[in-house]
Amino acid sequence: MIISASYRTDIPAFYSDWLQARIAAGSAVVRNPYGGKPSRVSLRPEDVDGYVFWTRNARPAHGIFDALAAAGIPFVIQYTVTGYPKALEQSVPPLKAAIGDIVALSQRFGPRAVVWRYDPVFWSSLTPPDFHREQVAGLTKALRGCVDEATFSAAHIYRKSRRNTEESARHSGFTWRDPGPEEKAALLAELGAIAADAGLKPTLCCQTDLLGGALEPARCIDAERLADIAGRPFKARQKGNRPGCLCAESRDIGSYDSCPHGCVYCYAVERRERAKTALKRHDPAGEALLPLDPAV
């Protein structure tokens, strides 16, 4: 089984000590996000085909990566770097630090081990189309040779992200919008072309209706990439999380409402204060990421 850690929260940035302890223990207890019973997920080496990490700050997890590499367990780091203003991303690492970390990881584990995500593309007065064009051009130049894929998506404005975005817009004095599919597809195709010109494979996550130009559908849980890194084949069936998702089957060990990065467009956090409270209640020695009571 492939372990996803985690599209529900940033485990490498905030919960690395917990994950390291759970790998040593051989299992983690995972809360069902839809009200079902918690379940136990094996993290024993013989049960894990590989890991996919999702993060905006992988530095606290470097020890985990070293241990997995030493044990011959493949992993891929889905590393989001956008460089948006703080009004949109309140506490992510500085752009220079994030780029430096990707470069260091690529040098240590190879360019196949890291996928750069410019995700999501968000339309606002702080981030108009020219901002995205210039940002992607600069980032592809900085990351060329360190990664071989750039994953994009257009921001999907869920109810919770709409509320958080509107609150931040009032507080910080910017405007934002959710353009129509033609405008989204046109800009995404431009960004994909910039990445392709730099030698990166441009992919689009779960938005097949917006595909165009050089963009290809993304496989964020990519069994073929993991097998390539491992140097051996393994079987994993495709089992996407939503329509248009080409990910391989995996088990996610994270929890929603626990990432305090403060990205206003985030689909996984109801309110940042709630996530900050969850982090305070987190027990690095616990079996589950968050306490298994309904108080969070």
ZATILO-361867 format. One line per 10 residues: number of its first residue (from 1); their letters; for each residue x, y, z of N, C-alpha, C. Coordinates in nm, 2 decimals. Example, Ala and Ser with C-alpha at 12.3 -4.5 7.8 and 13.67 -1.06 7.14 Angstrom:
<sites>
1) as) 1.32/-0.57/0.78/1.23/-0.45/0.78/1.32/-0.33/0.78 ~ 1.28/-0.22/0.71/1.37/-0.11/0.71/1.29/0.00/0.79
</sites>
This chain:
<sites>
1) miisasyrtd) 0.08/-0.12/0.00/0.00/0.00/0.00/0.09/0.12/0.00 ~ 0.04/0.23/-0.07/0.11/0.36/-0.07/0.05/0.44/0.04 ~ 0.14/0.51/0.12/0.09/0.59/0.23/0.10/0.74/0.18 ~ -0.01/0.81/0.20/-0.01/0.95/0.17/-0.01/1.03/0.30 ~ 0.09/1.12/0.30/0.12/1.20/0.43/0.15/1.34/0.40 ~ 0.05/1.42/0.38/-0.09/1.39/0.37/-0.16/1.51/0.30 ~ -0.25/1.48/0.21/-0.32/1.59/0.14/-0.43/1.65/0.24 ~ -0.44/1.60/0.36/-0.53/1.67/0.45/-0.47/1.77/0.54 ~ -0.33/1.76/0.55/-0.26/1.85/0.64/-0.11/1.84/0.60 ~ -0.03/1.93/0.65/0.12/1.93/0.62/0.19/1.85/0.73
11) ipafysdwlq) 0.20/1.72/0.72/0.27/1.64/0.82/0.42/1.67/0.82 ~ 0.49/1.68/0.71/0.63/1.71/0.72/0.66/1.84/0.79 ~ 0.58/1.94/0.77/0.61/2.07/0.84/0.57/2.07/0.99 ~ 0.47/2.01/1.03/0.41/2.03/1.16/0.41/1.90/1.25 ~ 0.42/1.78/1.18/0.39/1.66/1.26/0.50/1.55/1.23 ~ 0.62/1.59/1.20/0.73/1.50/1.16/0.77/1.41/1.28 ~ 0.77/1.46/1.40/0.81/1.38/1.52/0.71/1.27/1.54 ~ 0.58/1.30/1.52/0.47/1.20/1.53/0.49/1.09/1.42 ~ 0.51/1.13/1.30/0.53/1.04/1.19/0.65/0.95/1.21 ~ 0.76/1.01/1.26/0.88/0.93/1.28/0.85/0.82/1.39
21) ariaagsavv) 0.78/0.86/1.50/0.74/0.77/1.60/0.65/0.66/1.55 ~ 0.55/0.70/1.47/0.46/0.60/1.41/0.52/0.50/1.32 ~ 0.62/0.54/1.24/0.69/0.45/1.15/0.77/0.35/1.24 ~ 0.83/0.40/1.35/0.91/0.31/1.44/0.81/0.21/1.50 ~ 0.69/0.26/1.54/0.60/0.17/1.60/0.53/0.07/1.51 ~ 0.53/0.11/1.38/0.47/0.02/1.28/0.33/0.04/1.24 ~ 0.26/0.14/1.29/0.13/0.17/1.26/0.08/0.31/1.30 ~ -0.03/0.35/1.25/-0.09/0.48/1.29/-0.24/0.46/1.29 ~ -0.31/0.52/1.38/-0.45/0.52/1.39/-0.50/0.65/1.32 ~ -0.60/0.63/1.23/-0.65/0.74/1.14/-0.79/0.76/1.16
31) rnpyggkpsr) -0.83/0.88/1.19/-0.97/0.92/1.21/-1.04/0.92/1.08 ~ -1.15/0.86/1.07/-1.24/0.87/0.95/-1.29/1.02/0.94 ~ -1.26/1.09/0.83/-1.30/1.23/0.82/-1.45/1.25/0.80 ~ -1.52/1.14/0.78/-1.67/1.15/0.75/-1.75/1.09/0.86 ~ -1.69/1.08/0.98/-1.77/1.04/1.10/-1.77/0.89/1.13 ~ -1.69/0.81/1.05/-1.68/0.67/1.07/-1.58/0.64/1.19 ~ -1.56/0.51/1.21/-1.47/0.47/1.31/-1.33/0.49/1.27 ~ -1.24/0.52/1.37/-1.10/0.52/1.34/-1.05/0.39/1.29 ~ -0.94/0.38/1.21/-0.88/0.26/1.17/-0.73/0.26/1.19 ~ -0.68/0.14/1.19/-0.53/0.13/1.21/-0.47/0.10/1.07
41) vslrpedvdg) -0.37/0.18/1.04/-0.29/0.17/0.91/-0.15/0.12/0.94 ~ -0.12/0.00/0.88/0.02/-0.05/0.90/0.12/0.04/0.83 ~ 0.23/0.06/0.90/0.34/0.13/0.85/0.47/0.04/0.85 ~ 0.45/-0.09/0.87/0.56/-0.18/0.87/0.62/-0.18/0.73 ~ 0.75/-0.19/0.72/0.82/-0.19/0.59/0.76/-0.29/0.49 ~ 0.72/-0.41/0.54/0.67/-0.51/0.45/0.53/-0.48/0.39 ~ 0.46/-0.39/0.46/0.33/-0.35/0.41/0.32/-0.22/0.33 ~ 0.43/-0.15/0.33/0.43/-0.02/0.26/0.51/-0.02/0.13 ~ 0.45/0.01/0.02/0.52/0.02/-0.11/0.59/0.15/-0.12 ~ 0.55/0.25/-0.06/0.61/0.38/-0.07/0.53/0.49/-0.01
51) yvfwtrnarp) 0.59/0.61/0.00/0.52/0.72/0.07/0.51/0.84/-0.04 ~ 0.40/0.91/-0.03/0.39/1.04/-0.09/0.36/1.14/0.01 ~ 0.46/1.24/0.02/0.44/1.35/0.12/0.39/1.48/0.05 ~ 0.31/1.55/0.12/0.25/1.68/0.06/0.30/1.79/0.16 ~ 0.36/1.89/0.11/0.42/1.99/0.21/0.45/2.12/0.14 ~ 0.46/2.22/0.23/0.51/2.35/0.19/0.64/2.38/0.27 ~ 0.68/2.28/0.35/0.81/2.30/0.43/0.85/2.16/0.47 ~ 0.94/2.10/0.39/0.99/1.96/0.42/1.10/1.95/0.51 ~ 1.16/2.07/0.55/1.28/2.06/0.63/1.27/1.98/0.76 ~ 1.16/1.99/0.84/1.16/1.91/0.96/1.15/1.76/0.93
61) ahgifdalaa) 1.13/1.72/0.81/1.11/1.57/0.78/1.24/1.51/0.72 ~ 1.35/1.59/0.71/1.46/1.54/0.64/1.51/1.40/0.70 ~ 1.51/1.39/0.83/1.55/1.27/0.90/1.46/1.15/0.86 ~ 1.34/1.17/0.84/1.25/1.07/0.79/1.29/1.02/0.65 ~ 1.31/1.12/0.56/1.35/1.09/0.43/1.48/1.00/0.42 ~ 1.58/1.04/0.50/1.70/0.97/0.51/1.68/0.83/0.56 ~ 1.59/0.81/0.66/1.57/0.68/0.71/1.50/0.59/0.61 ~ 1.40/0.65/0.53/1.33/0.57/0.43/1.42/0.53/0.32 ~ 1.51/0.62/0.28/1.60/0.59/0.17/1.70/0.48/0.21 ~ 1.75/0.49/0.34/1.84/0.39/0.39/1.77/0.25/0.39
71) agipfviqyt) 1.64/0.25/0.42/1.56/0.12/0.42/1.52/0.07/0.29 ~ 1.54/0.15/0.18/1.50/0.11/0.05/1.35/0.13/0.02 ~ 1.29/0.22/0.10/1.14/0.25/0.08/1.13/0.38/-0.01 ~ 1.07/0.37/-0.13/1.07/0.49/-0.21/0.97/0.59/-0.16 ~ 0.99/0.72/-0.19/0.90/0.83/-0.15/0.91/0.94/-0.26 ~ 0.80/1.01/-0.26/0.79/1.13/-0.35/0.74/1.25/-0.26 ~ 0.80/1.36/-0.28/0.76/1.48/-0.20/0.69/1.57/-0.30 ~ 0.56/1.59/-0.28/0.48/1.69/-0.35/0.50/1.82/-0.28 ~ 0.58/1.91/-0.34/0.63/2.03/-0.27/0.56/2.16/-0.33 ~ 0.48/2.22/-0.26/0.41/2.34/-0.31/0.49/2.46/-0.28
81) vtgypkaleq) 0.52/2.54/-0.39/0.59/2.66/-0.38/0.52/2.76/-0.47 ~ 0.47/2.87/-0.42/0.40/2.97/-0.51/0.46/3.11/-0.49 ~ 0.50/3.14/-0.37/0.55/3.28/-0.34/0.44/3.38/-0.34 ~ 0.32/3.34/-0.30/0.21/3.44/-0.29/0.24/3.54/-0.18 ~ 0.17/3.65/-0.18/0.18/3.75/-0.07/0.13/3.69/0.06 ~ 0.17/3.74/0.18/0.13/3.69/0.31/-0.02/3.70/0.33 ~ -0.09/3.80/0.27/-0.23/3.81/0.28/-0.30/3.68/0.24 ~ -0.24/3.60/0.15/-0.29/3.48/0.10/-0.23/3.36/0.16 ~ -0.11/3.37/0.20/-0.04/3.25/0.26/0.04/3.31/0.38 ~ -0.02/3.29/0.50/0.02/3.37/0.62/0.16/3.32/0.68
91) svpplkaaig) 0.19/3.19/0.67/0.30/3.15/0.75/0.38/3.04/0.67 ~ 0.38/3.04/0.54/0.46/2.95/0.47/0.61/3.00/0.47 ~ 0.71/2.91/0.45/0.85/2.95/0.44/0.87/3.06/0.33 ~ 0.97/3.14/0.35/1.01/3.24/0.25/1.04/3.16/0.12 ~ 1.02/3.23/0.01/1.04/3.17/-0.12/1.18/3.11/-0.14 ~ 1.28/3.19/-0.10/1.42/3.15/-0.12/1.45/3.02/-0.04 ~ 1.39/3.01/0.08/1.42/2.90/0.17/1.35/2.77/0.11 ~ 1.23/2.79/0.05/1.16/2.67/-0.01/1.23/2.63/-0.13 ~ 1.28/2.72/-0.22/1.36/2.68/-0.33/1.48/2.61/-0.29 ~ 1.55/2.66/-0.19/1.68/2.60/-0.15/1.65/2.46/-0.09
101) divalsqrfg) 1.54/2.44/-0.03/1.51/2.30/0.02/1.48/2.20/-0.09 ~ 1.41/2.25/-0.19/1.39/2.16/-0.31/1.52/2.12/-0.37 ~ 1.61/2.22/-0.39/1.74/2.19/-0.45/1.82/2.09/-0.37 ~ 1.82/2.11/-0.23/1.89/2.02/-0.15/1.83/1.88/-0.15 ~ 1.70/1.87/-0.15/1.63/1.73/-0.16/1.67/1.67/-0.29 ~ 1.66/1.74/-0.40/1.70/1.69/-0.53/1.84/1.64/-0.54 ~ 1.93/1.71/-0.48/2.07/1.67/-0.48/2.09/1.55/-0.39 ~ 2.01/1.53/-0.29/2.03/1.42/-0.20/1.96/1.29/-0.25 ~ 1.84/1.31/-0.31/1.76/1.19/-0.35/1.73/1.18/-0.50 ~ 1.77/1.28/-0.57/1.74/1.28/-0.72/1.62/1.36/-0.76
111) pravvwrydp) 1.61/1.41/-0.88/1.50/1.49/-0.92/1.37/1.42/-0.94 ~ 1.37/1.29/-0.94/1.24/1.21/-0.95/1.17/1.21/-0.81 ~ 1.25/1.24/-0.70/1.19/1.23/-0.57/1.11/1.36/-0.53 ~ 1.11/1.46/-0.61/1.04/1.59/-0.58/0.96/1.63/-0.70 ~ 0.83/1.66/-0.67/0.74/1.72/-0.77/0.71/1.86/-0.72 ~ 0.73/1.96/-0.80/0.70/2.10/-0.77/0.55/2.13/-0.80 ~ 0.48/2.18/-0.71/0.34/2.22/-0.73/0.33/2.37/-0.72 ~ 0.28/2.43/-0.83/0.23/2.57/-0.83/0.08/2.56/-0.82 ~ 0.03/2.55/-0.70/-0.10/2.50/-0.68/-0.16/2.55/-0.55 ~ -0.28/2.62/-0.56/-0.36/2.65/-0.68/-0.32/2.78/-0.74
121) vfwssltppd) -0.36/2.80/-0.86/-0.35/2.93/-0.93/-0.47/3.01/-0.88 ~ -0.45/3.12/-0.82/-0.55/3.20/-0.75/-0.56/3.34/-0.81 ~ -0.68/3.38/-0.85/-0.70/3.51/-0.92/-0.73/3.62/-0.82 ~ -0.65/3.72/-0.81/-0.68/3.83/-0.71/-0.60/3.95/-0.76 ~ -0.63/4.06/-0.69/-0.56/4.19/-0.73/-0.42/4.18/-0.68 ~ -0.38/4.09/-0.59/-0.24/4.07/-0.55/-0.17/3.97/-0.64 ~ -0.25/3.88/-0.71/-0.19/3.78/-0.80/-0.27/3.78/-0.93 ~ -0.25/3.89/-1.01/-0.32/3.89/-1.14/-0.24/3.79/-1.24 ~ -0.29/3.77/-1.36/-0.23/3.68/-1.45/-0.08/3.71/-1.47 ~ -0.04/3.84/-1.48/0.10/3.87/-1.50/0.19/3.82/-1.39
131) fhreqvaglt) 0.13/3.83/-1.27/0.21/3.78/-1.15/0.24/3.63/-1.17 ~ 0.14/3.55/-1.21/0.16/3.41/-1.22/0.26/3.38/-1.33 ~ 0.25/3.45/-1.44/0.34/3.43/-1.55/0.49/3.45/-1.51 ~ 0.51/3.57/-1.44/0.64/3.60/-1.40/0.69/3.51/-1.29 ~ 0.60/3.47/-1.20/0.64/3.38/-1.09/0.68/3.24/-1.14 ~ 0.60/3.19/-1.23/0.63/3.06/-1.28/0.75/3.06/-1.36 ~ 0.78/3.17/-1.44/0.90/3.18/-1.51/1.02/3.18/-1.42 ~ 1.01/3.26/-1.31/1.12/3.26/-1.22/1.15/3.13/-1.15 ~ 1.04/3.07/-1.11/1.05/2.94/-1.03/1.10/2.83/-1.12 ~ 1.06/2.82/-1.24/1.11/2.72/-1.33/1.26/2.74/-1.36
141) kalrgcvdea) 1.30/2.86/-1.37/1.44/2.89/-1.39/1.52/2.84/-1.27 ~ 1.47/2.87/-1.15/1.54/2.83/-1.02/1.54/2.68/-1.00 ~ 1.43/2.61/-1.05/1.42/2.47/-1.02/1.46/2.38/-1.13 ~ 1.50/2.44/-1.25/1.53/2.36/-1.36/1.65/2.26/-1.33 ~ 1.63/2.14/-1.36/1.73/2.04/-1.33/1.71/1.97/-1.20 ~ 1.63/2.03/-1.11/1.61/1.98/-0.98/1.48/1.90/-0.97 ~ 1.38/1.93/-1.05/1.26/1.86/-1.06/1.23/1.83/-1.21 ~ 1.14/1.74/-1.24/1.11/1.71/-1.38/0.96/1.73/-1.41 ~ 0.88/1.77/-1.30/0.74/1.79/-1.32/0.69/1.91/-1.25 ~ 0.60/1.99/-1.31/0.54/2.10/-1.24/0.39/2.08/-1.25
151) tfsaahiyrk) 0.32/2.07/-1.13/0.18/2.04/-1.12/0.10/2.17/-1.09 ~ 0.00/2.20/-1.17/-0.08/2.32/-1.16/-0.23/2.28/-1.12 ~ -0.30/2.37/-1.07/-0.45/2.36/-1.07/-0.51/2.50/-1.05 ~ -0.63/2.52/-1.10/-0.70/2.64/-1.07/-0.77/2.63/-0.93 ~ -0.76/2.74/-0.86/-0.83/2.74/-0.73/-0.97/2.70/-0.74 ~ -1.02/2.61/-0.66/-1.16/2.57/-0.65/-1.21/2.63/-0.52 ~ -1.30/2.72/-0.53/-1.35/2.80/-0.42/-1.46/2.73/-0.35 ~ -1.43/2.65/-0.25/-1.53/2.58/-0.16/-1.59/2.68/-0.07 ~ -1.69/2.64/0.00/-1.76/2.73/0.10/-1.66/2.78/0.21 ~ -1.58/2.69/0.26/-1.49/2.73/0.37/-1.38/2.82/0.31
161) srrnteesar) -1.33/2.79/0.19/-1.23/2.88/0.14/-1.28/3.01/0.10 ~ -1.41/3.02/0.06/-1.47/3.15/0.02/-1.48/3.24/0.15 ~ -1.52/3.18/0.26/-1.53/3.26/0.38/-1.39/3.31/0.42 ~ -1.29/3.22/0.42/-1.16/3.26/0.47/-1.10/3.36/0.37 ~ -1.13/3.35/0.24/-1.07/3.44/0.15/-1.14/3.58/0.16 ~ -1.27/3.58/0.18/-1.34/3.71/0.20/-1.30/3.78/0.32 ~ -1.27/3.71/0.43/-1.23/3.77/0.56/-1.09/3.83/0.54 ~ -1.00/3.76/0.47/-0.87/3.81/0.45/-0.87/3.93/0.35 ~ -0.96/3.93/0.25/-0.97/4.04/0.16/-1.01/4.16/0.23 ~ -1.11/4.15/0.32/-1.16/4.27/0.39/-1.04/4.32/0.48
171) hsgftwrdpg) -0.97/4.23/0.55/-0.87/4.27/0.64/-0.75/4.33/0.57 ~ -0.71/4.28/0.45/-0.59/4.32/0.38/-0.61/4.41/0.27 ~ -0.74/4.43/0.23/-0.77/4.53/0.12/-0.74/4.48/-0.02 ~ -0.76/4.35/-0.05/-0.74/4.31/-0.19/-0.88/4.26/-0.24 ~ -0.89/4.24/-0.37/-1.00/4.18/-0.43/-0.97/4.05/-0.49 ~ -1.06/3.96/-0.51/-1.04/3.83/-0.57/-1.16/3.79/-0.66 ~ -1.14/3.70/-0.74/-1.25/3.65/-0.83/-1.22/3.51/-0.87 ~ -1.33/3.44/-0.91/-1.33/3.31/-0.96/-1.37/3.31/-1.11 ~ -1.27/3.32/-1.20/-1.31/3.34/-1.34/-1.37/3.21/-1.40 ~ -1.42/3.23/-1.52/-1.49/3.12/-1.59/-1.38/3.02/-1.65
181) peekaallae) -1.43/2.91/-1.69/-1.34/2.80/-1.73/-1.25/2.84/-1.85 ~ -1.30/2.92/-1.94/-1.21/2.96/-2.06/-1.09/3.04/-2.01 ~ -1.12/3.13/-1.92/-1.01/3.22/-1.87/-0.91/3.14/-1.79 ~ -0.96/3.05/-1.71/-0.88/2.96/-1.63/-0.79/2.87/-1.72 ~ -0.85/2.81/-1.82/-0.78/2.72/-1.91/-0.67/2.79/-1.99 ~ -0.70/2.92/-2.03/-0.60/2.99/-2.11/-0.48/3.02/-2.03 ~ -0.50/3.07/-1.90/-0.38/3.10/-1.82/-0.30/2.97/-1.78 ~ -0.38/2.87/-1.75/-0.31/2.74/-1.71/-0.23/2.69/-1.83 ~ -0.28/2.70/-1.95/-0.20/2.66/-2.07/-0.08/2.74/-2.08 ~ -0.08/2.87/-2.06/0.04/2.96/-2.06/0.14/2.91/-1.96
191) lgaiaadagl) 0.09/2.89/-1.84/0.19/2.85/-1.74/0.25/2.71/-1.77 ~ 0.17/2.62/-1.82/0.22/2.49/-1.86/0.33/2.51/-1.97 ~ 0.31/2.60/-2.06/0.40/2.62/-2.17/0.53/2.67/-2.12 ~ 0.53/2.76/-2.02/0.65/2.81/-1.95/0.73/2.70/-1.89 ~ 0.66/2.61/-1.82/0.72/2.50/-1.75/0.78/2.40/-1.86 ~ 0.71/2.38/-1.97/0.76/2.29/-2.07/0.88/2.34/-2.14 ~ 0.88/2.47/-2.16/1.00/2.53/-2.22/1.12/2.52/-2.14 ~ 1.10/2.50/-2.01/1.22/2.49/-1.91/1.25/2.34/-1.90 ~ 1.19/2.25/-1.97/1.22/2.11/-1.96/1.14/2.03/-1.86 ~ 1.04/2.09/-1.80/0.96/2.03/-1.70/0.83/1.97/-1.76
201) kptlccqtdl) 0.78/1.86/-1.72/0.65/1.81/-1.76/0.54/1.88/-1.69 ~ 0.46/1.96/-1.76/0.35/2.03/-1.69/0.22/1.94/-1.68 ~ 0.17/1.93/-1.56/0.05/1.85/-1.53/-0.05/1.93/-1.46 ~ -0.18/1.89/-1.48/-0.29/1.96/-1.42/-0.37/1.86/-1.33 ~ -0.39/1.90/-1.20/-0.45/1.81/-1.10/-0.60/1.82/-1.10 ~ -0.66/1.70/-1.14/-0.80/1.68/-1.13/-0.90/1.78/-1.20 ~ -0.85/1.84/-1.30/-0.93/1.94/-1.38/-0.92/1.91/-1.53 ~ -0.97/1.80/-1.57/-0.96/1.76/-1.71/-1.03/1.86/-1.80 ~ -1.13/1.93/-1.75/-1.20/2.02/-1.84/-1.12/2.14/-1.87 ~ -1.01/2.16/-1.79/-0.93/2.28/-1.82/-0.80/2.25/-1.89
211) lggaleparc) -0.78/2.12/-1.93/-0.66/2.08/-2.00/-0.64/2.15/-2.13 ~ -0.52/2.19/-2.16/-0.49/2.25/-2.29/-0.34/2.27/-2.31 ~ -0.30/2.29/-2.43/-0.16/2.31/-2.46/-0.08/2.19/-2.42 ~ 0.03/2.21/-2.35/0.12/2.10/-2.31/0.08/2.03/-2.18 ~ -0.03/2.08/-2.12/-0.07/2.02/-1.99/-0.12/1.88/-2.01 ~ -0.08/1.79/-1.92/-0.13/1.65/-1.91/-0.19/1.63/-1.78 ~ -0.28/1.53/-1.77/-0.34/1.50/-1.64/-0.24/1.46/-1.54 ~ -0.25/1.51/-1.41/-0.15/1.47/-1.31/-0.19/1.34/-1.24 ~ -0.09/1.27/-1.19/-0.10/1.15/-1.11/-0.02/1.18/-0.98 ~ -0.08/1.25/-0.89/0.00/1.29/-0.77/0.04/1.17/-0.69
221) idaerladia) -0.04/1.07/-0.67/0.00/0.95/-0.61/0.04/0.86/-0.73 ~ 0.17/0.86/-0.76/0.22/0.81/-0.89/0.29/0.68/-0.86 ~ 0.23/0.57/-0.89/0.29/0.44/-0.86/0.41/0.42/-0.95 ~ 0.40/0.47/-1.08/0.51/0.45/-1.17/0.64/0.53/-1.13 ~ 0.62/0.65/-1.08/0.73/0.73/-1.03/0.79/0.66/-0.91 ~ 0.71/0.61/-0.82/0.76/0.54/-0.70/0.84/0.41/-0.74 ~ 0.79/0.34/-0.83/0.85/0.22/-0.88/0.99/0.25/-0.95 ~ 0.99/0.36/-1.02/1.11/0.41/-1.09/1.22/0.44/-0.98 ~ 1.18/0.51/-0.88/1.27/0.55/-0.77/1.32/0.42/-0.70 ~ 1.23/0.33/-0.68/1.27/0.21/-0.60/1.35/0.11/-0.69
231) grpfkarqkg) 1.34/0.13/-0.82/1.41/0.04/-0.91/1.35/-0.10/-0.92 ~ 1.22/-0.11/-0.89/1.15/-0.23/-0.90/1.00/-0.21/-0.92 ~ 0.94/-0.29/-0.99/0.79/-0.27/-1.02/0.71/-0.31/-0.90 ~ 0.60/-0.25/-0.88/0.50/-0.30/-0.78/0.36/-0.26/-0.83 ~ 0.26/-0.33/-0.79/0.13/-0.32/-0.84/0.05/-0.22/-0.75 ~ -0.02/-0.13/-0.82/-0.11/-0.04/-0.75/-0.22/0.00/-0.84 ~ -0.34/-0.02/-0.80/-0.45/0.01/-0.89/-0.49/0.16/-0.88 ~ -0.54/0.21/-0.99/-0.59/0.35/-0.99/-0.71/0.37/-0.91 ~ -0.71/0.46/-0.82/-0.83/0.48/-0.74/-0.83/0.63/-0.70 ~ -0.88/0.72/-0.78/-0.88/0.86/-0.76/-0.97/0.90/-0.64
241) nrpgclcaes) -0.94/1.02/-0.59/-1.02/1.07/-0.48/-1.14/1.15/-0.52 ~ -1.14/1.19/-0.65/-1.26/1.27/-0.70/-1.25/1.25/-0.85 ~ -1.36/1.30/-0.92/-1.36/1.29/-1.07/-1.24/1.35/-1.13 ~ -1.18/1.28/-1.23/-1.06/1.33/-1.29/-0.93/1.30/-1.23 ~ -0.94/1.24/-1.11/-0.81/1.21/-1.03/-0.76/1.08/-1.08 ~ -0.63/1.08/-1.12/-0.57/0.96/-1.17/-0.47/0.89/-1.07 ~ -0.49/0.93/-0.95/-0.39/0.88/-0.84/-0.41/0.73/-0.82 ~ -0.30/0.66/-0.79/-0.30/0.52/-0.75/-0.37/0.51/-0.61 ~ -0.41/0.40/-0.57/-0.48/0.37/-0.44/-0.38/0.40/-0.33 ~ -0.42/0.46/-0.23/-0.33/0.50/-0.11/-0.42/0.51/0.01
251) rdigsydscp) -0.35/0.51/0.13/-0.41/0.54/0.25/-0.35/0.67/0.31 ~ -0.44/0.77/0.33/-0.40/0.89/0.39/-0.40/0.89/0.54 ~ -0.30/0.94/0.60/-0.29/0.92/0.75/-0.30/1.06/0.82 ~ -0.35/1.16/0.75/-0.36/1.29/0.81/-0.50/1.32/0.86 ~ -0.52/1.44/0.91/-0.65/1.49/0.96/-0.68/1.63/0.91 ~ -0.80/1.65/0.87/-0.84/1.79/0.83/-0.84/1.88/0.95 ~ -0.84/2.01/0.92/-0.84/2.12/1.02/-0.72/2.11/1.11 ~ -0.61/2.08/1.06/-0.49/2.07/1.15/-0.36/2.14/1.09 ~ -0.38/2.20/0.97/-0.26/2.27/0.91/-0.27/2.42/0.94 ~ -0.18/2.48/1.02/-0.19/2.62/1.05/-0.11/2.72/0.95
261) hgcvycyave) -0.08/2.67/0.83/-0.01/2.76/0.74/-0.08/2.89/0.71 ~ -0.22/2.88/0.71/-0.30/3.00/0.69/-0.32/3.04/0.55 ~ -0.32/2.94/0.45/-0.35/2.97/0.31/-0.50/2.99/0.30 ~ -0.54/3.11/0.25/-0.68/3.14/0.25/-0.77/3.06/0.16 ~ -0.71/3.00/0.06/-0.78/2.92/-0.04/-0.79/2.77/0.00 ~ -0.74/2.74/0.11/-0.72/2.59/0.15/-0.85/2.52/0.16 ~ -0.87/2.41/0.10/-0.99/2.33/0.11/-0.99/2.24/0.24 ~ -0.88/2.23/0.31/-0.87/2.13/0.42/-0.88/2.20/0.56 ~ -0.90/2.33/0.56/-0.91/2.40/0.69/-1.03/2.49/0.70 ~ -1.11/2.46/0.80/-1.23/2.55/0.82/-1.19/2.69/0.86
271) rreraktalk) -1.11/2.69/0.97/-1.06/2.82/1.02/-0.92/2.80/1.07 ~ -0.83/2.89/1.05/-0.69/2.88/1.09/-0.68/2.86/1.24 ~ -0.76/2.94/1.32/-0.76/2.93/1.46/-0.79/2.78/1.51 ~ -0.88/2.72/1.44/-0.91/2.58/1.47/-0.79/2.49/1.44 ~ -0.72/2.51/1.33/-0.60/2.44/1.31/-0.49/2.46/1.41 ~ -0.48/2.59/1.45/-0.37/2.62/1.55/-0.41/2.55/1.68 ~ -0.54/2.54/1.72/-0.58/2.47/1.84/-0.55/2.32/1.83 ~ -0.57/2.27/1.71/-0.55/2.12/1.69/-0.40/2.10/1.71 ~ -0.31/2.18/1.65/-0.17/2.16/1.67/-0.13/2.17/1.82 ~ -0.19/2.25/1.90/-0.16/2.26/2.04/-0.20/2.13/2.11
281) rhdpageall) -0.31/2.07/2.07/-0.36/1.95/2.13/-0.29/1.82/2.08 ~ -0.22/1.84/1.98/-0.15/1.72/1.92/-0.05/1.66/2.02 ~ -0.05/1.53/2.02/0.05/1.45/2.11/0.14/1.38/2.02 ~ 0.27/1.42/2.01/0.36/1.35/1.92/0.38/1.20/1.95 ~ 0.34/1.16/2.07/0.35/1.02/2.11/0.22/0.94/2.09 ~ 0.11/1.01/2.05/-0.02/0.95/2.03/-0.02/0.86/1.91 ~ -0.11/0.77/1.91/-0.13/0.68/1.79/-0.19/0.75/1.67 ~ -0.28/0.85/1.70/-0.34/0.92/1.60/-0.29/1.06/1.59 ~ -0.30/1.13/1.48/-0.24/1.26/1.46/-0.31/1.36/1.56 ~ -0.44/1.35/1.58/-0.51/1.43/1.67/-0.58/1.34/1.77
291) pldpav) -0.61/1.39/1.89/-0.69/1.31/1.99/-0.82/1.26/1.93 ~ -0.86/1.14/1.96/-0.97/1.08/1.90/-1.10/1.11/1.98 ~ -1.11/1.23/2.03/-1.24/1.28/2.08/-1.29/1.39/1.99 ~ -1.42/1.42/2.00/-1.48/1.52/1.91/-1.45/1.66/1.94 ~ -1.36/1.69/2.03/-1.35/1.83/2.08/-1.28/1.92/1.98 ~ -1.20/1.87/1.89/-1.12/1.95/1.80/-1.21/2.03/1.71
</sites>
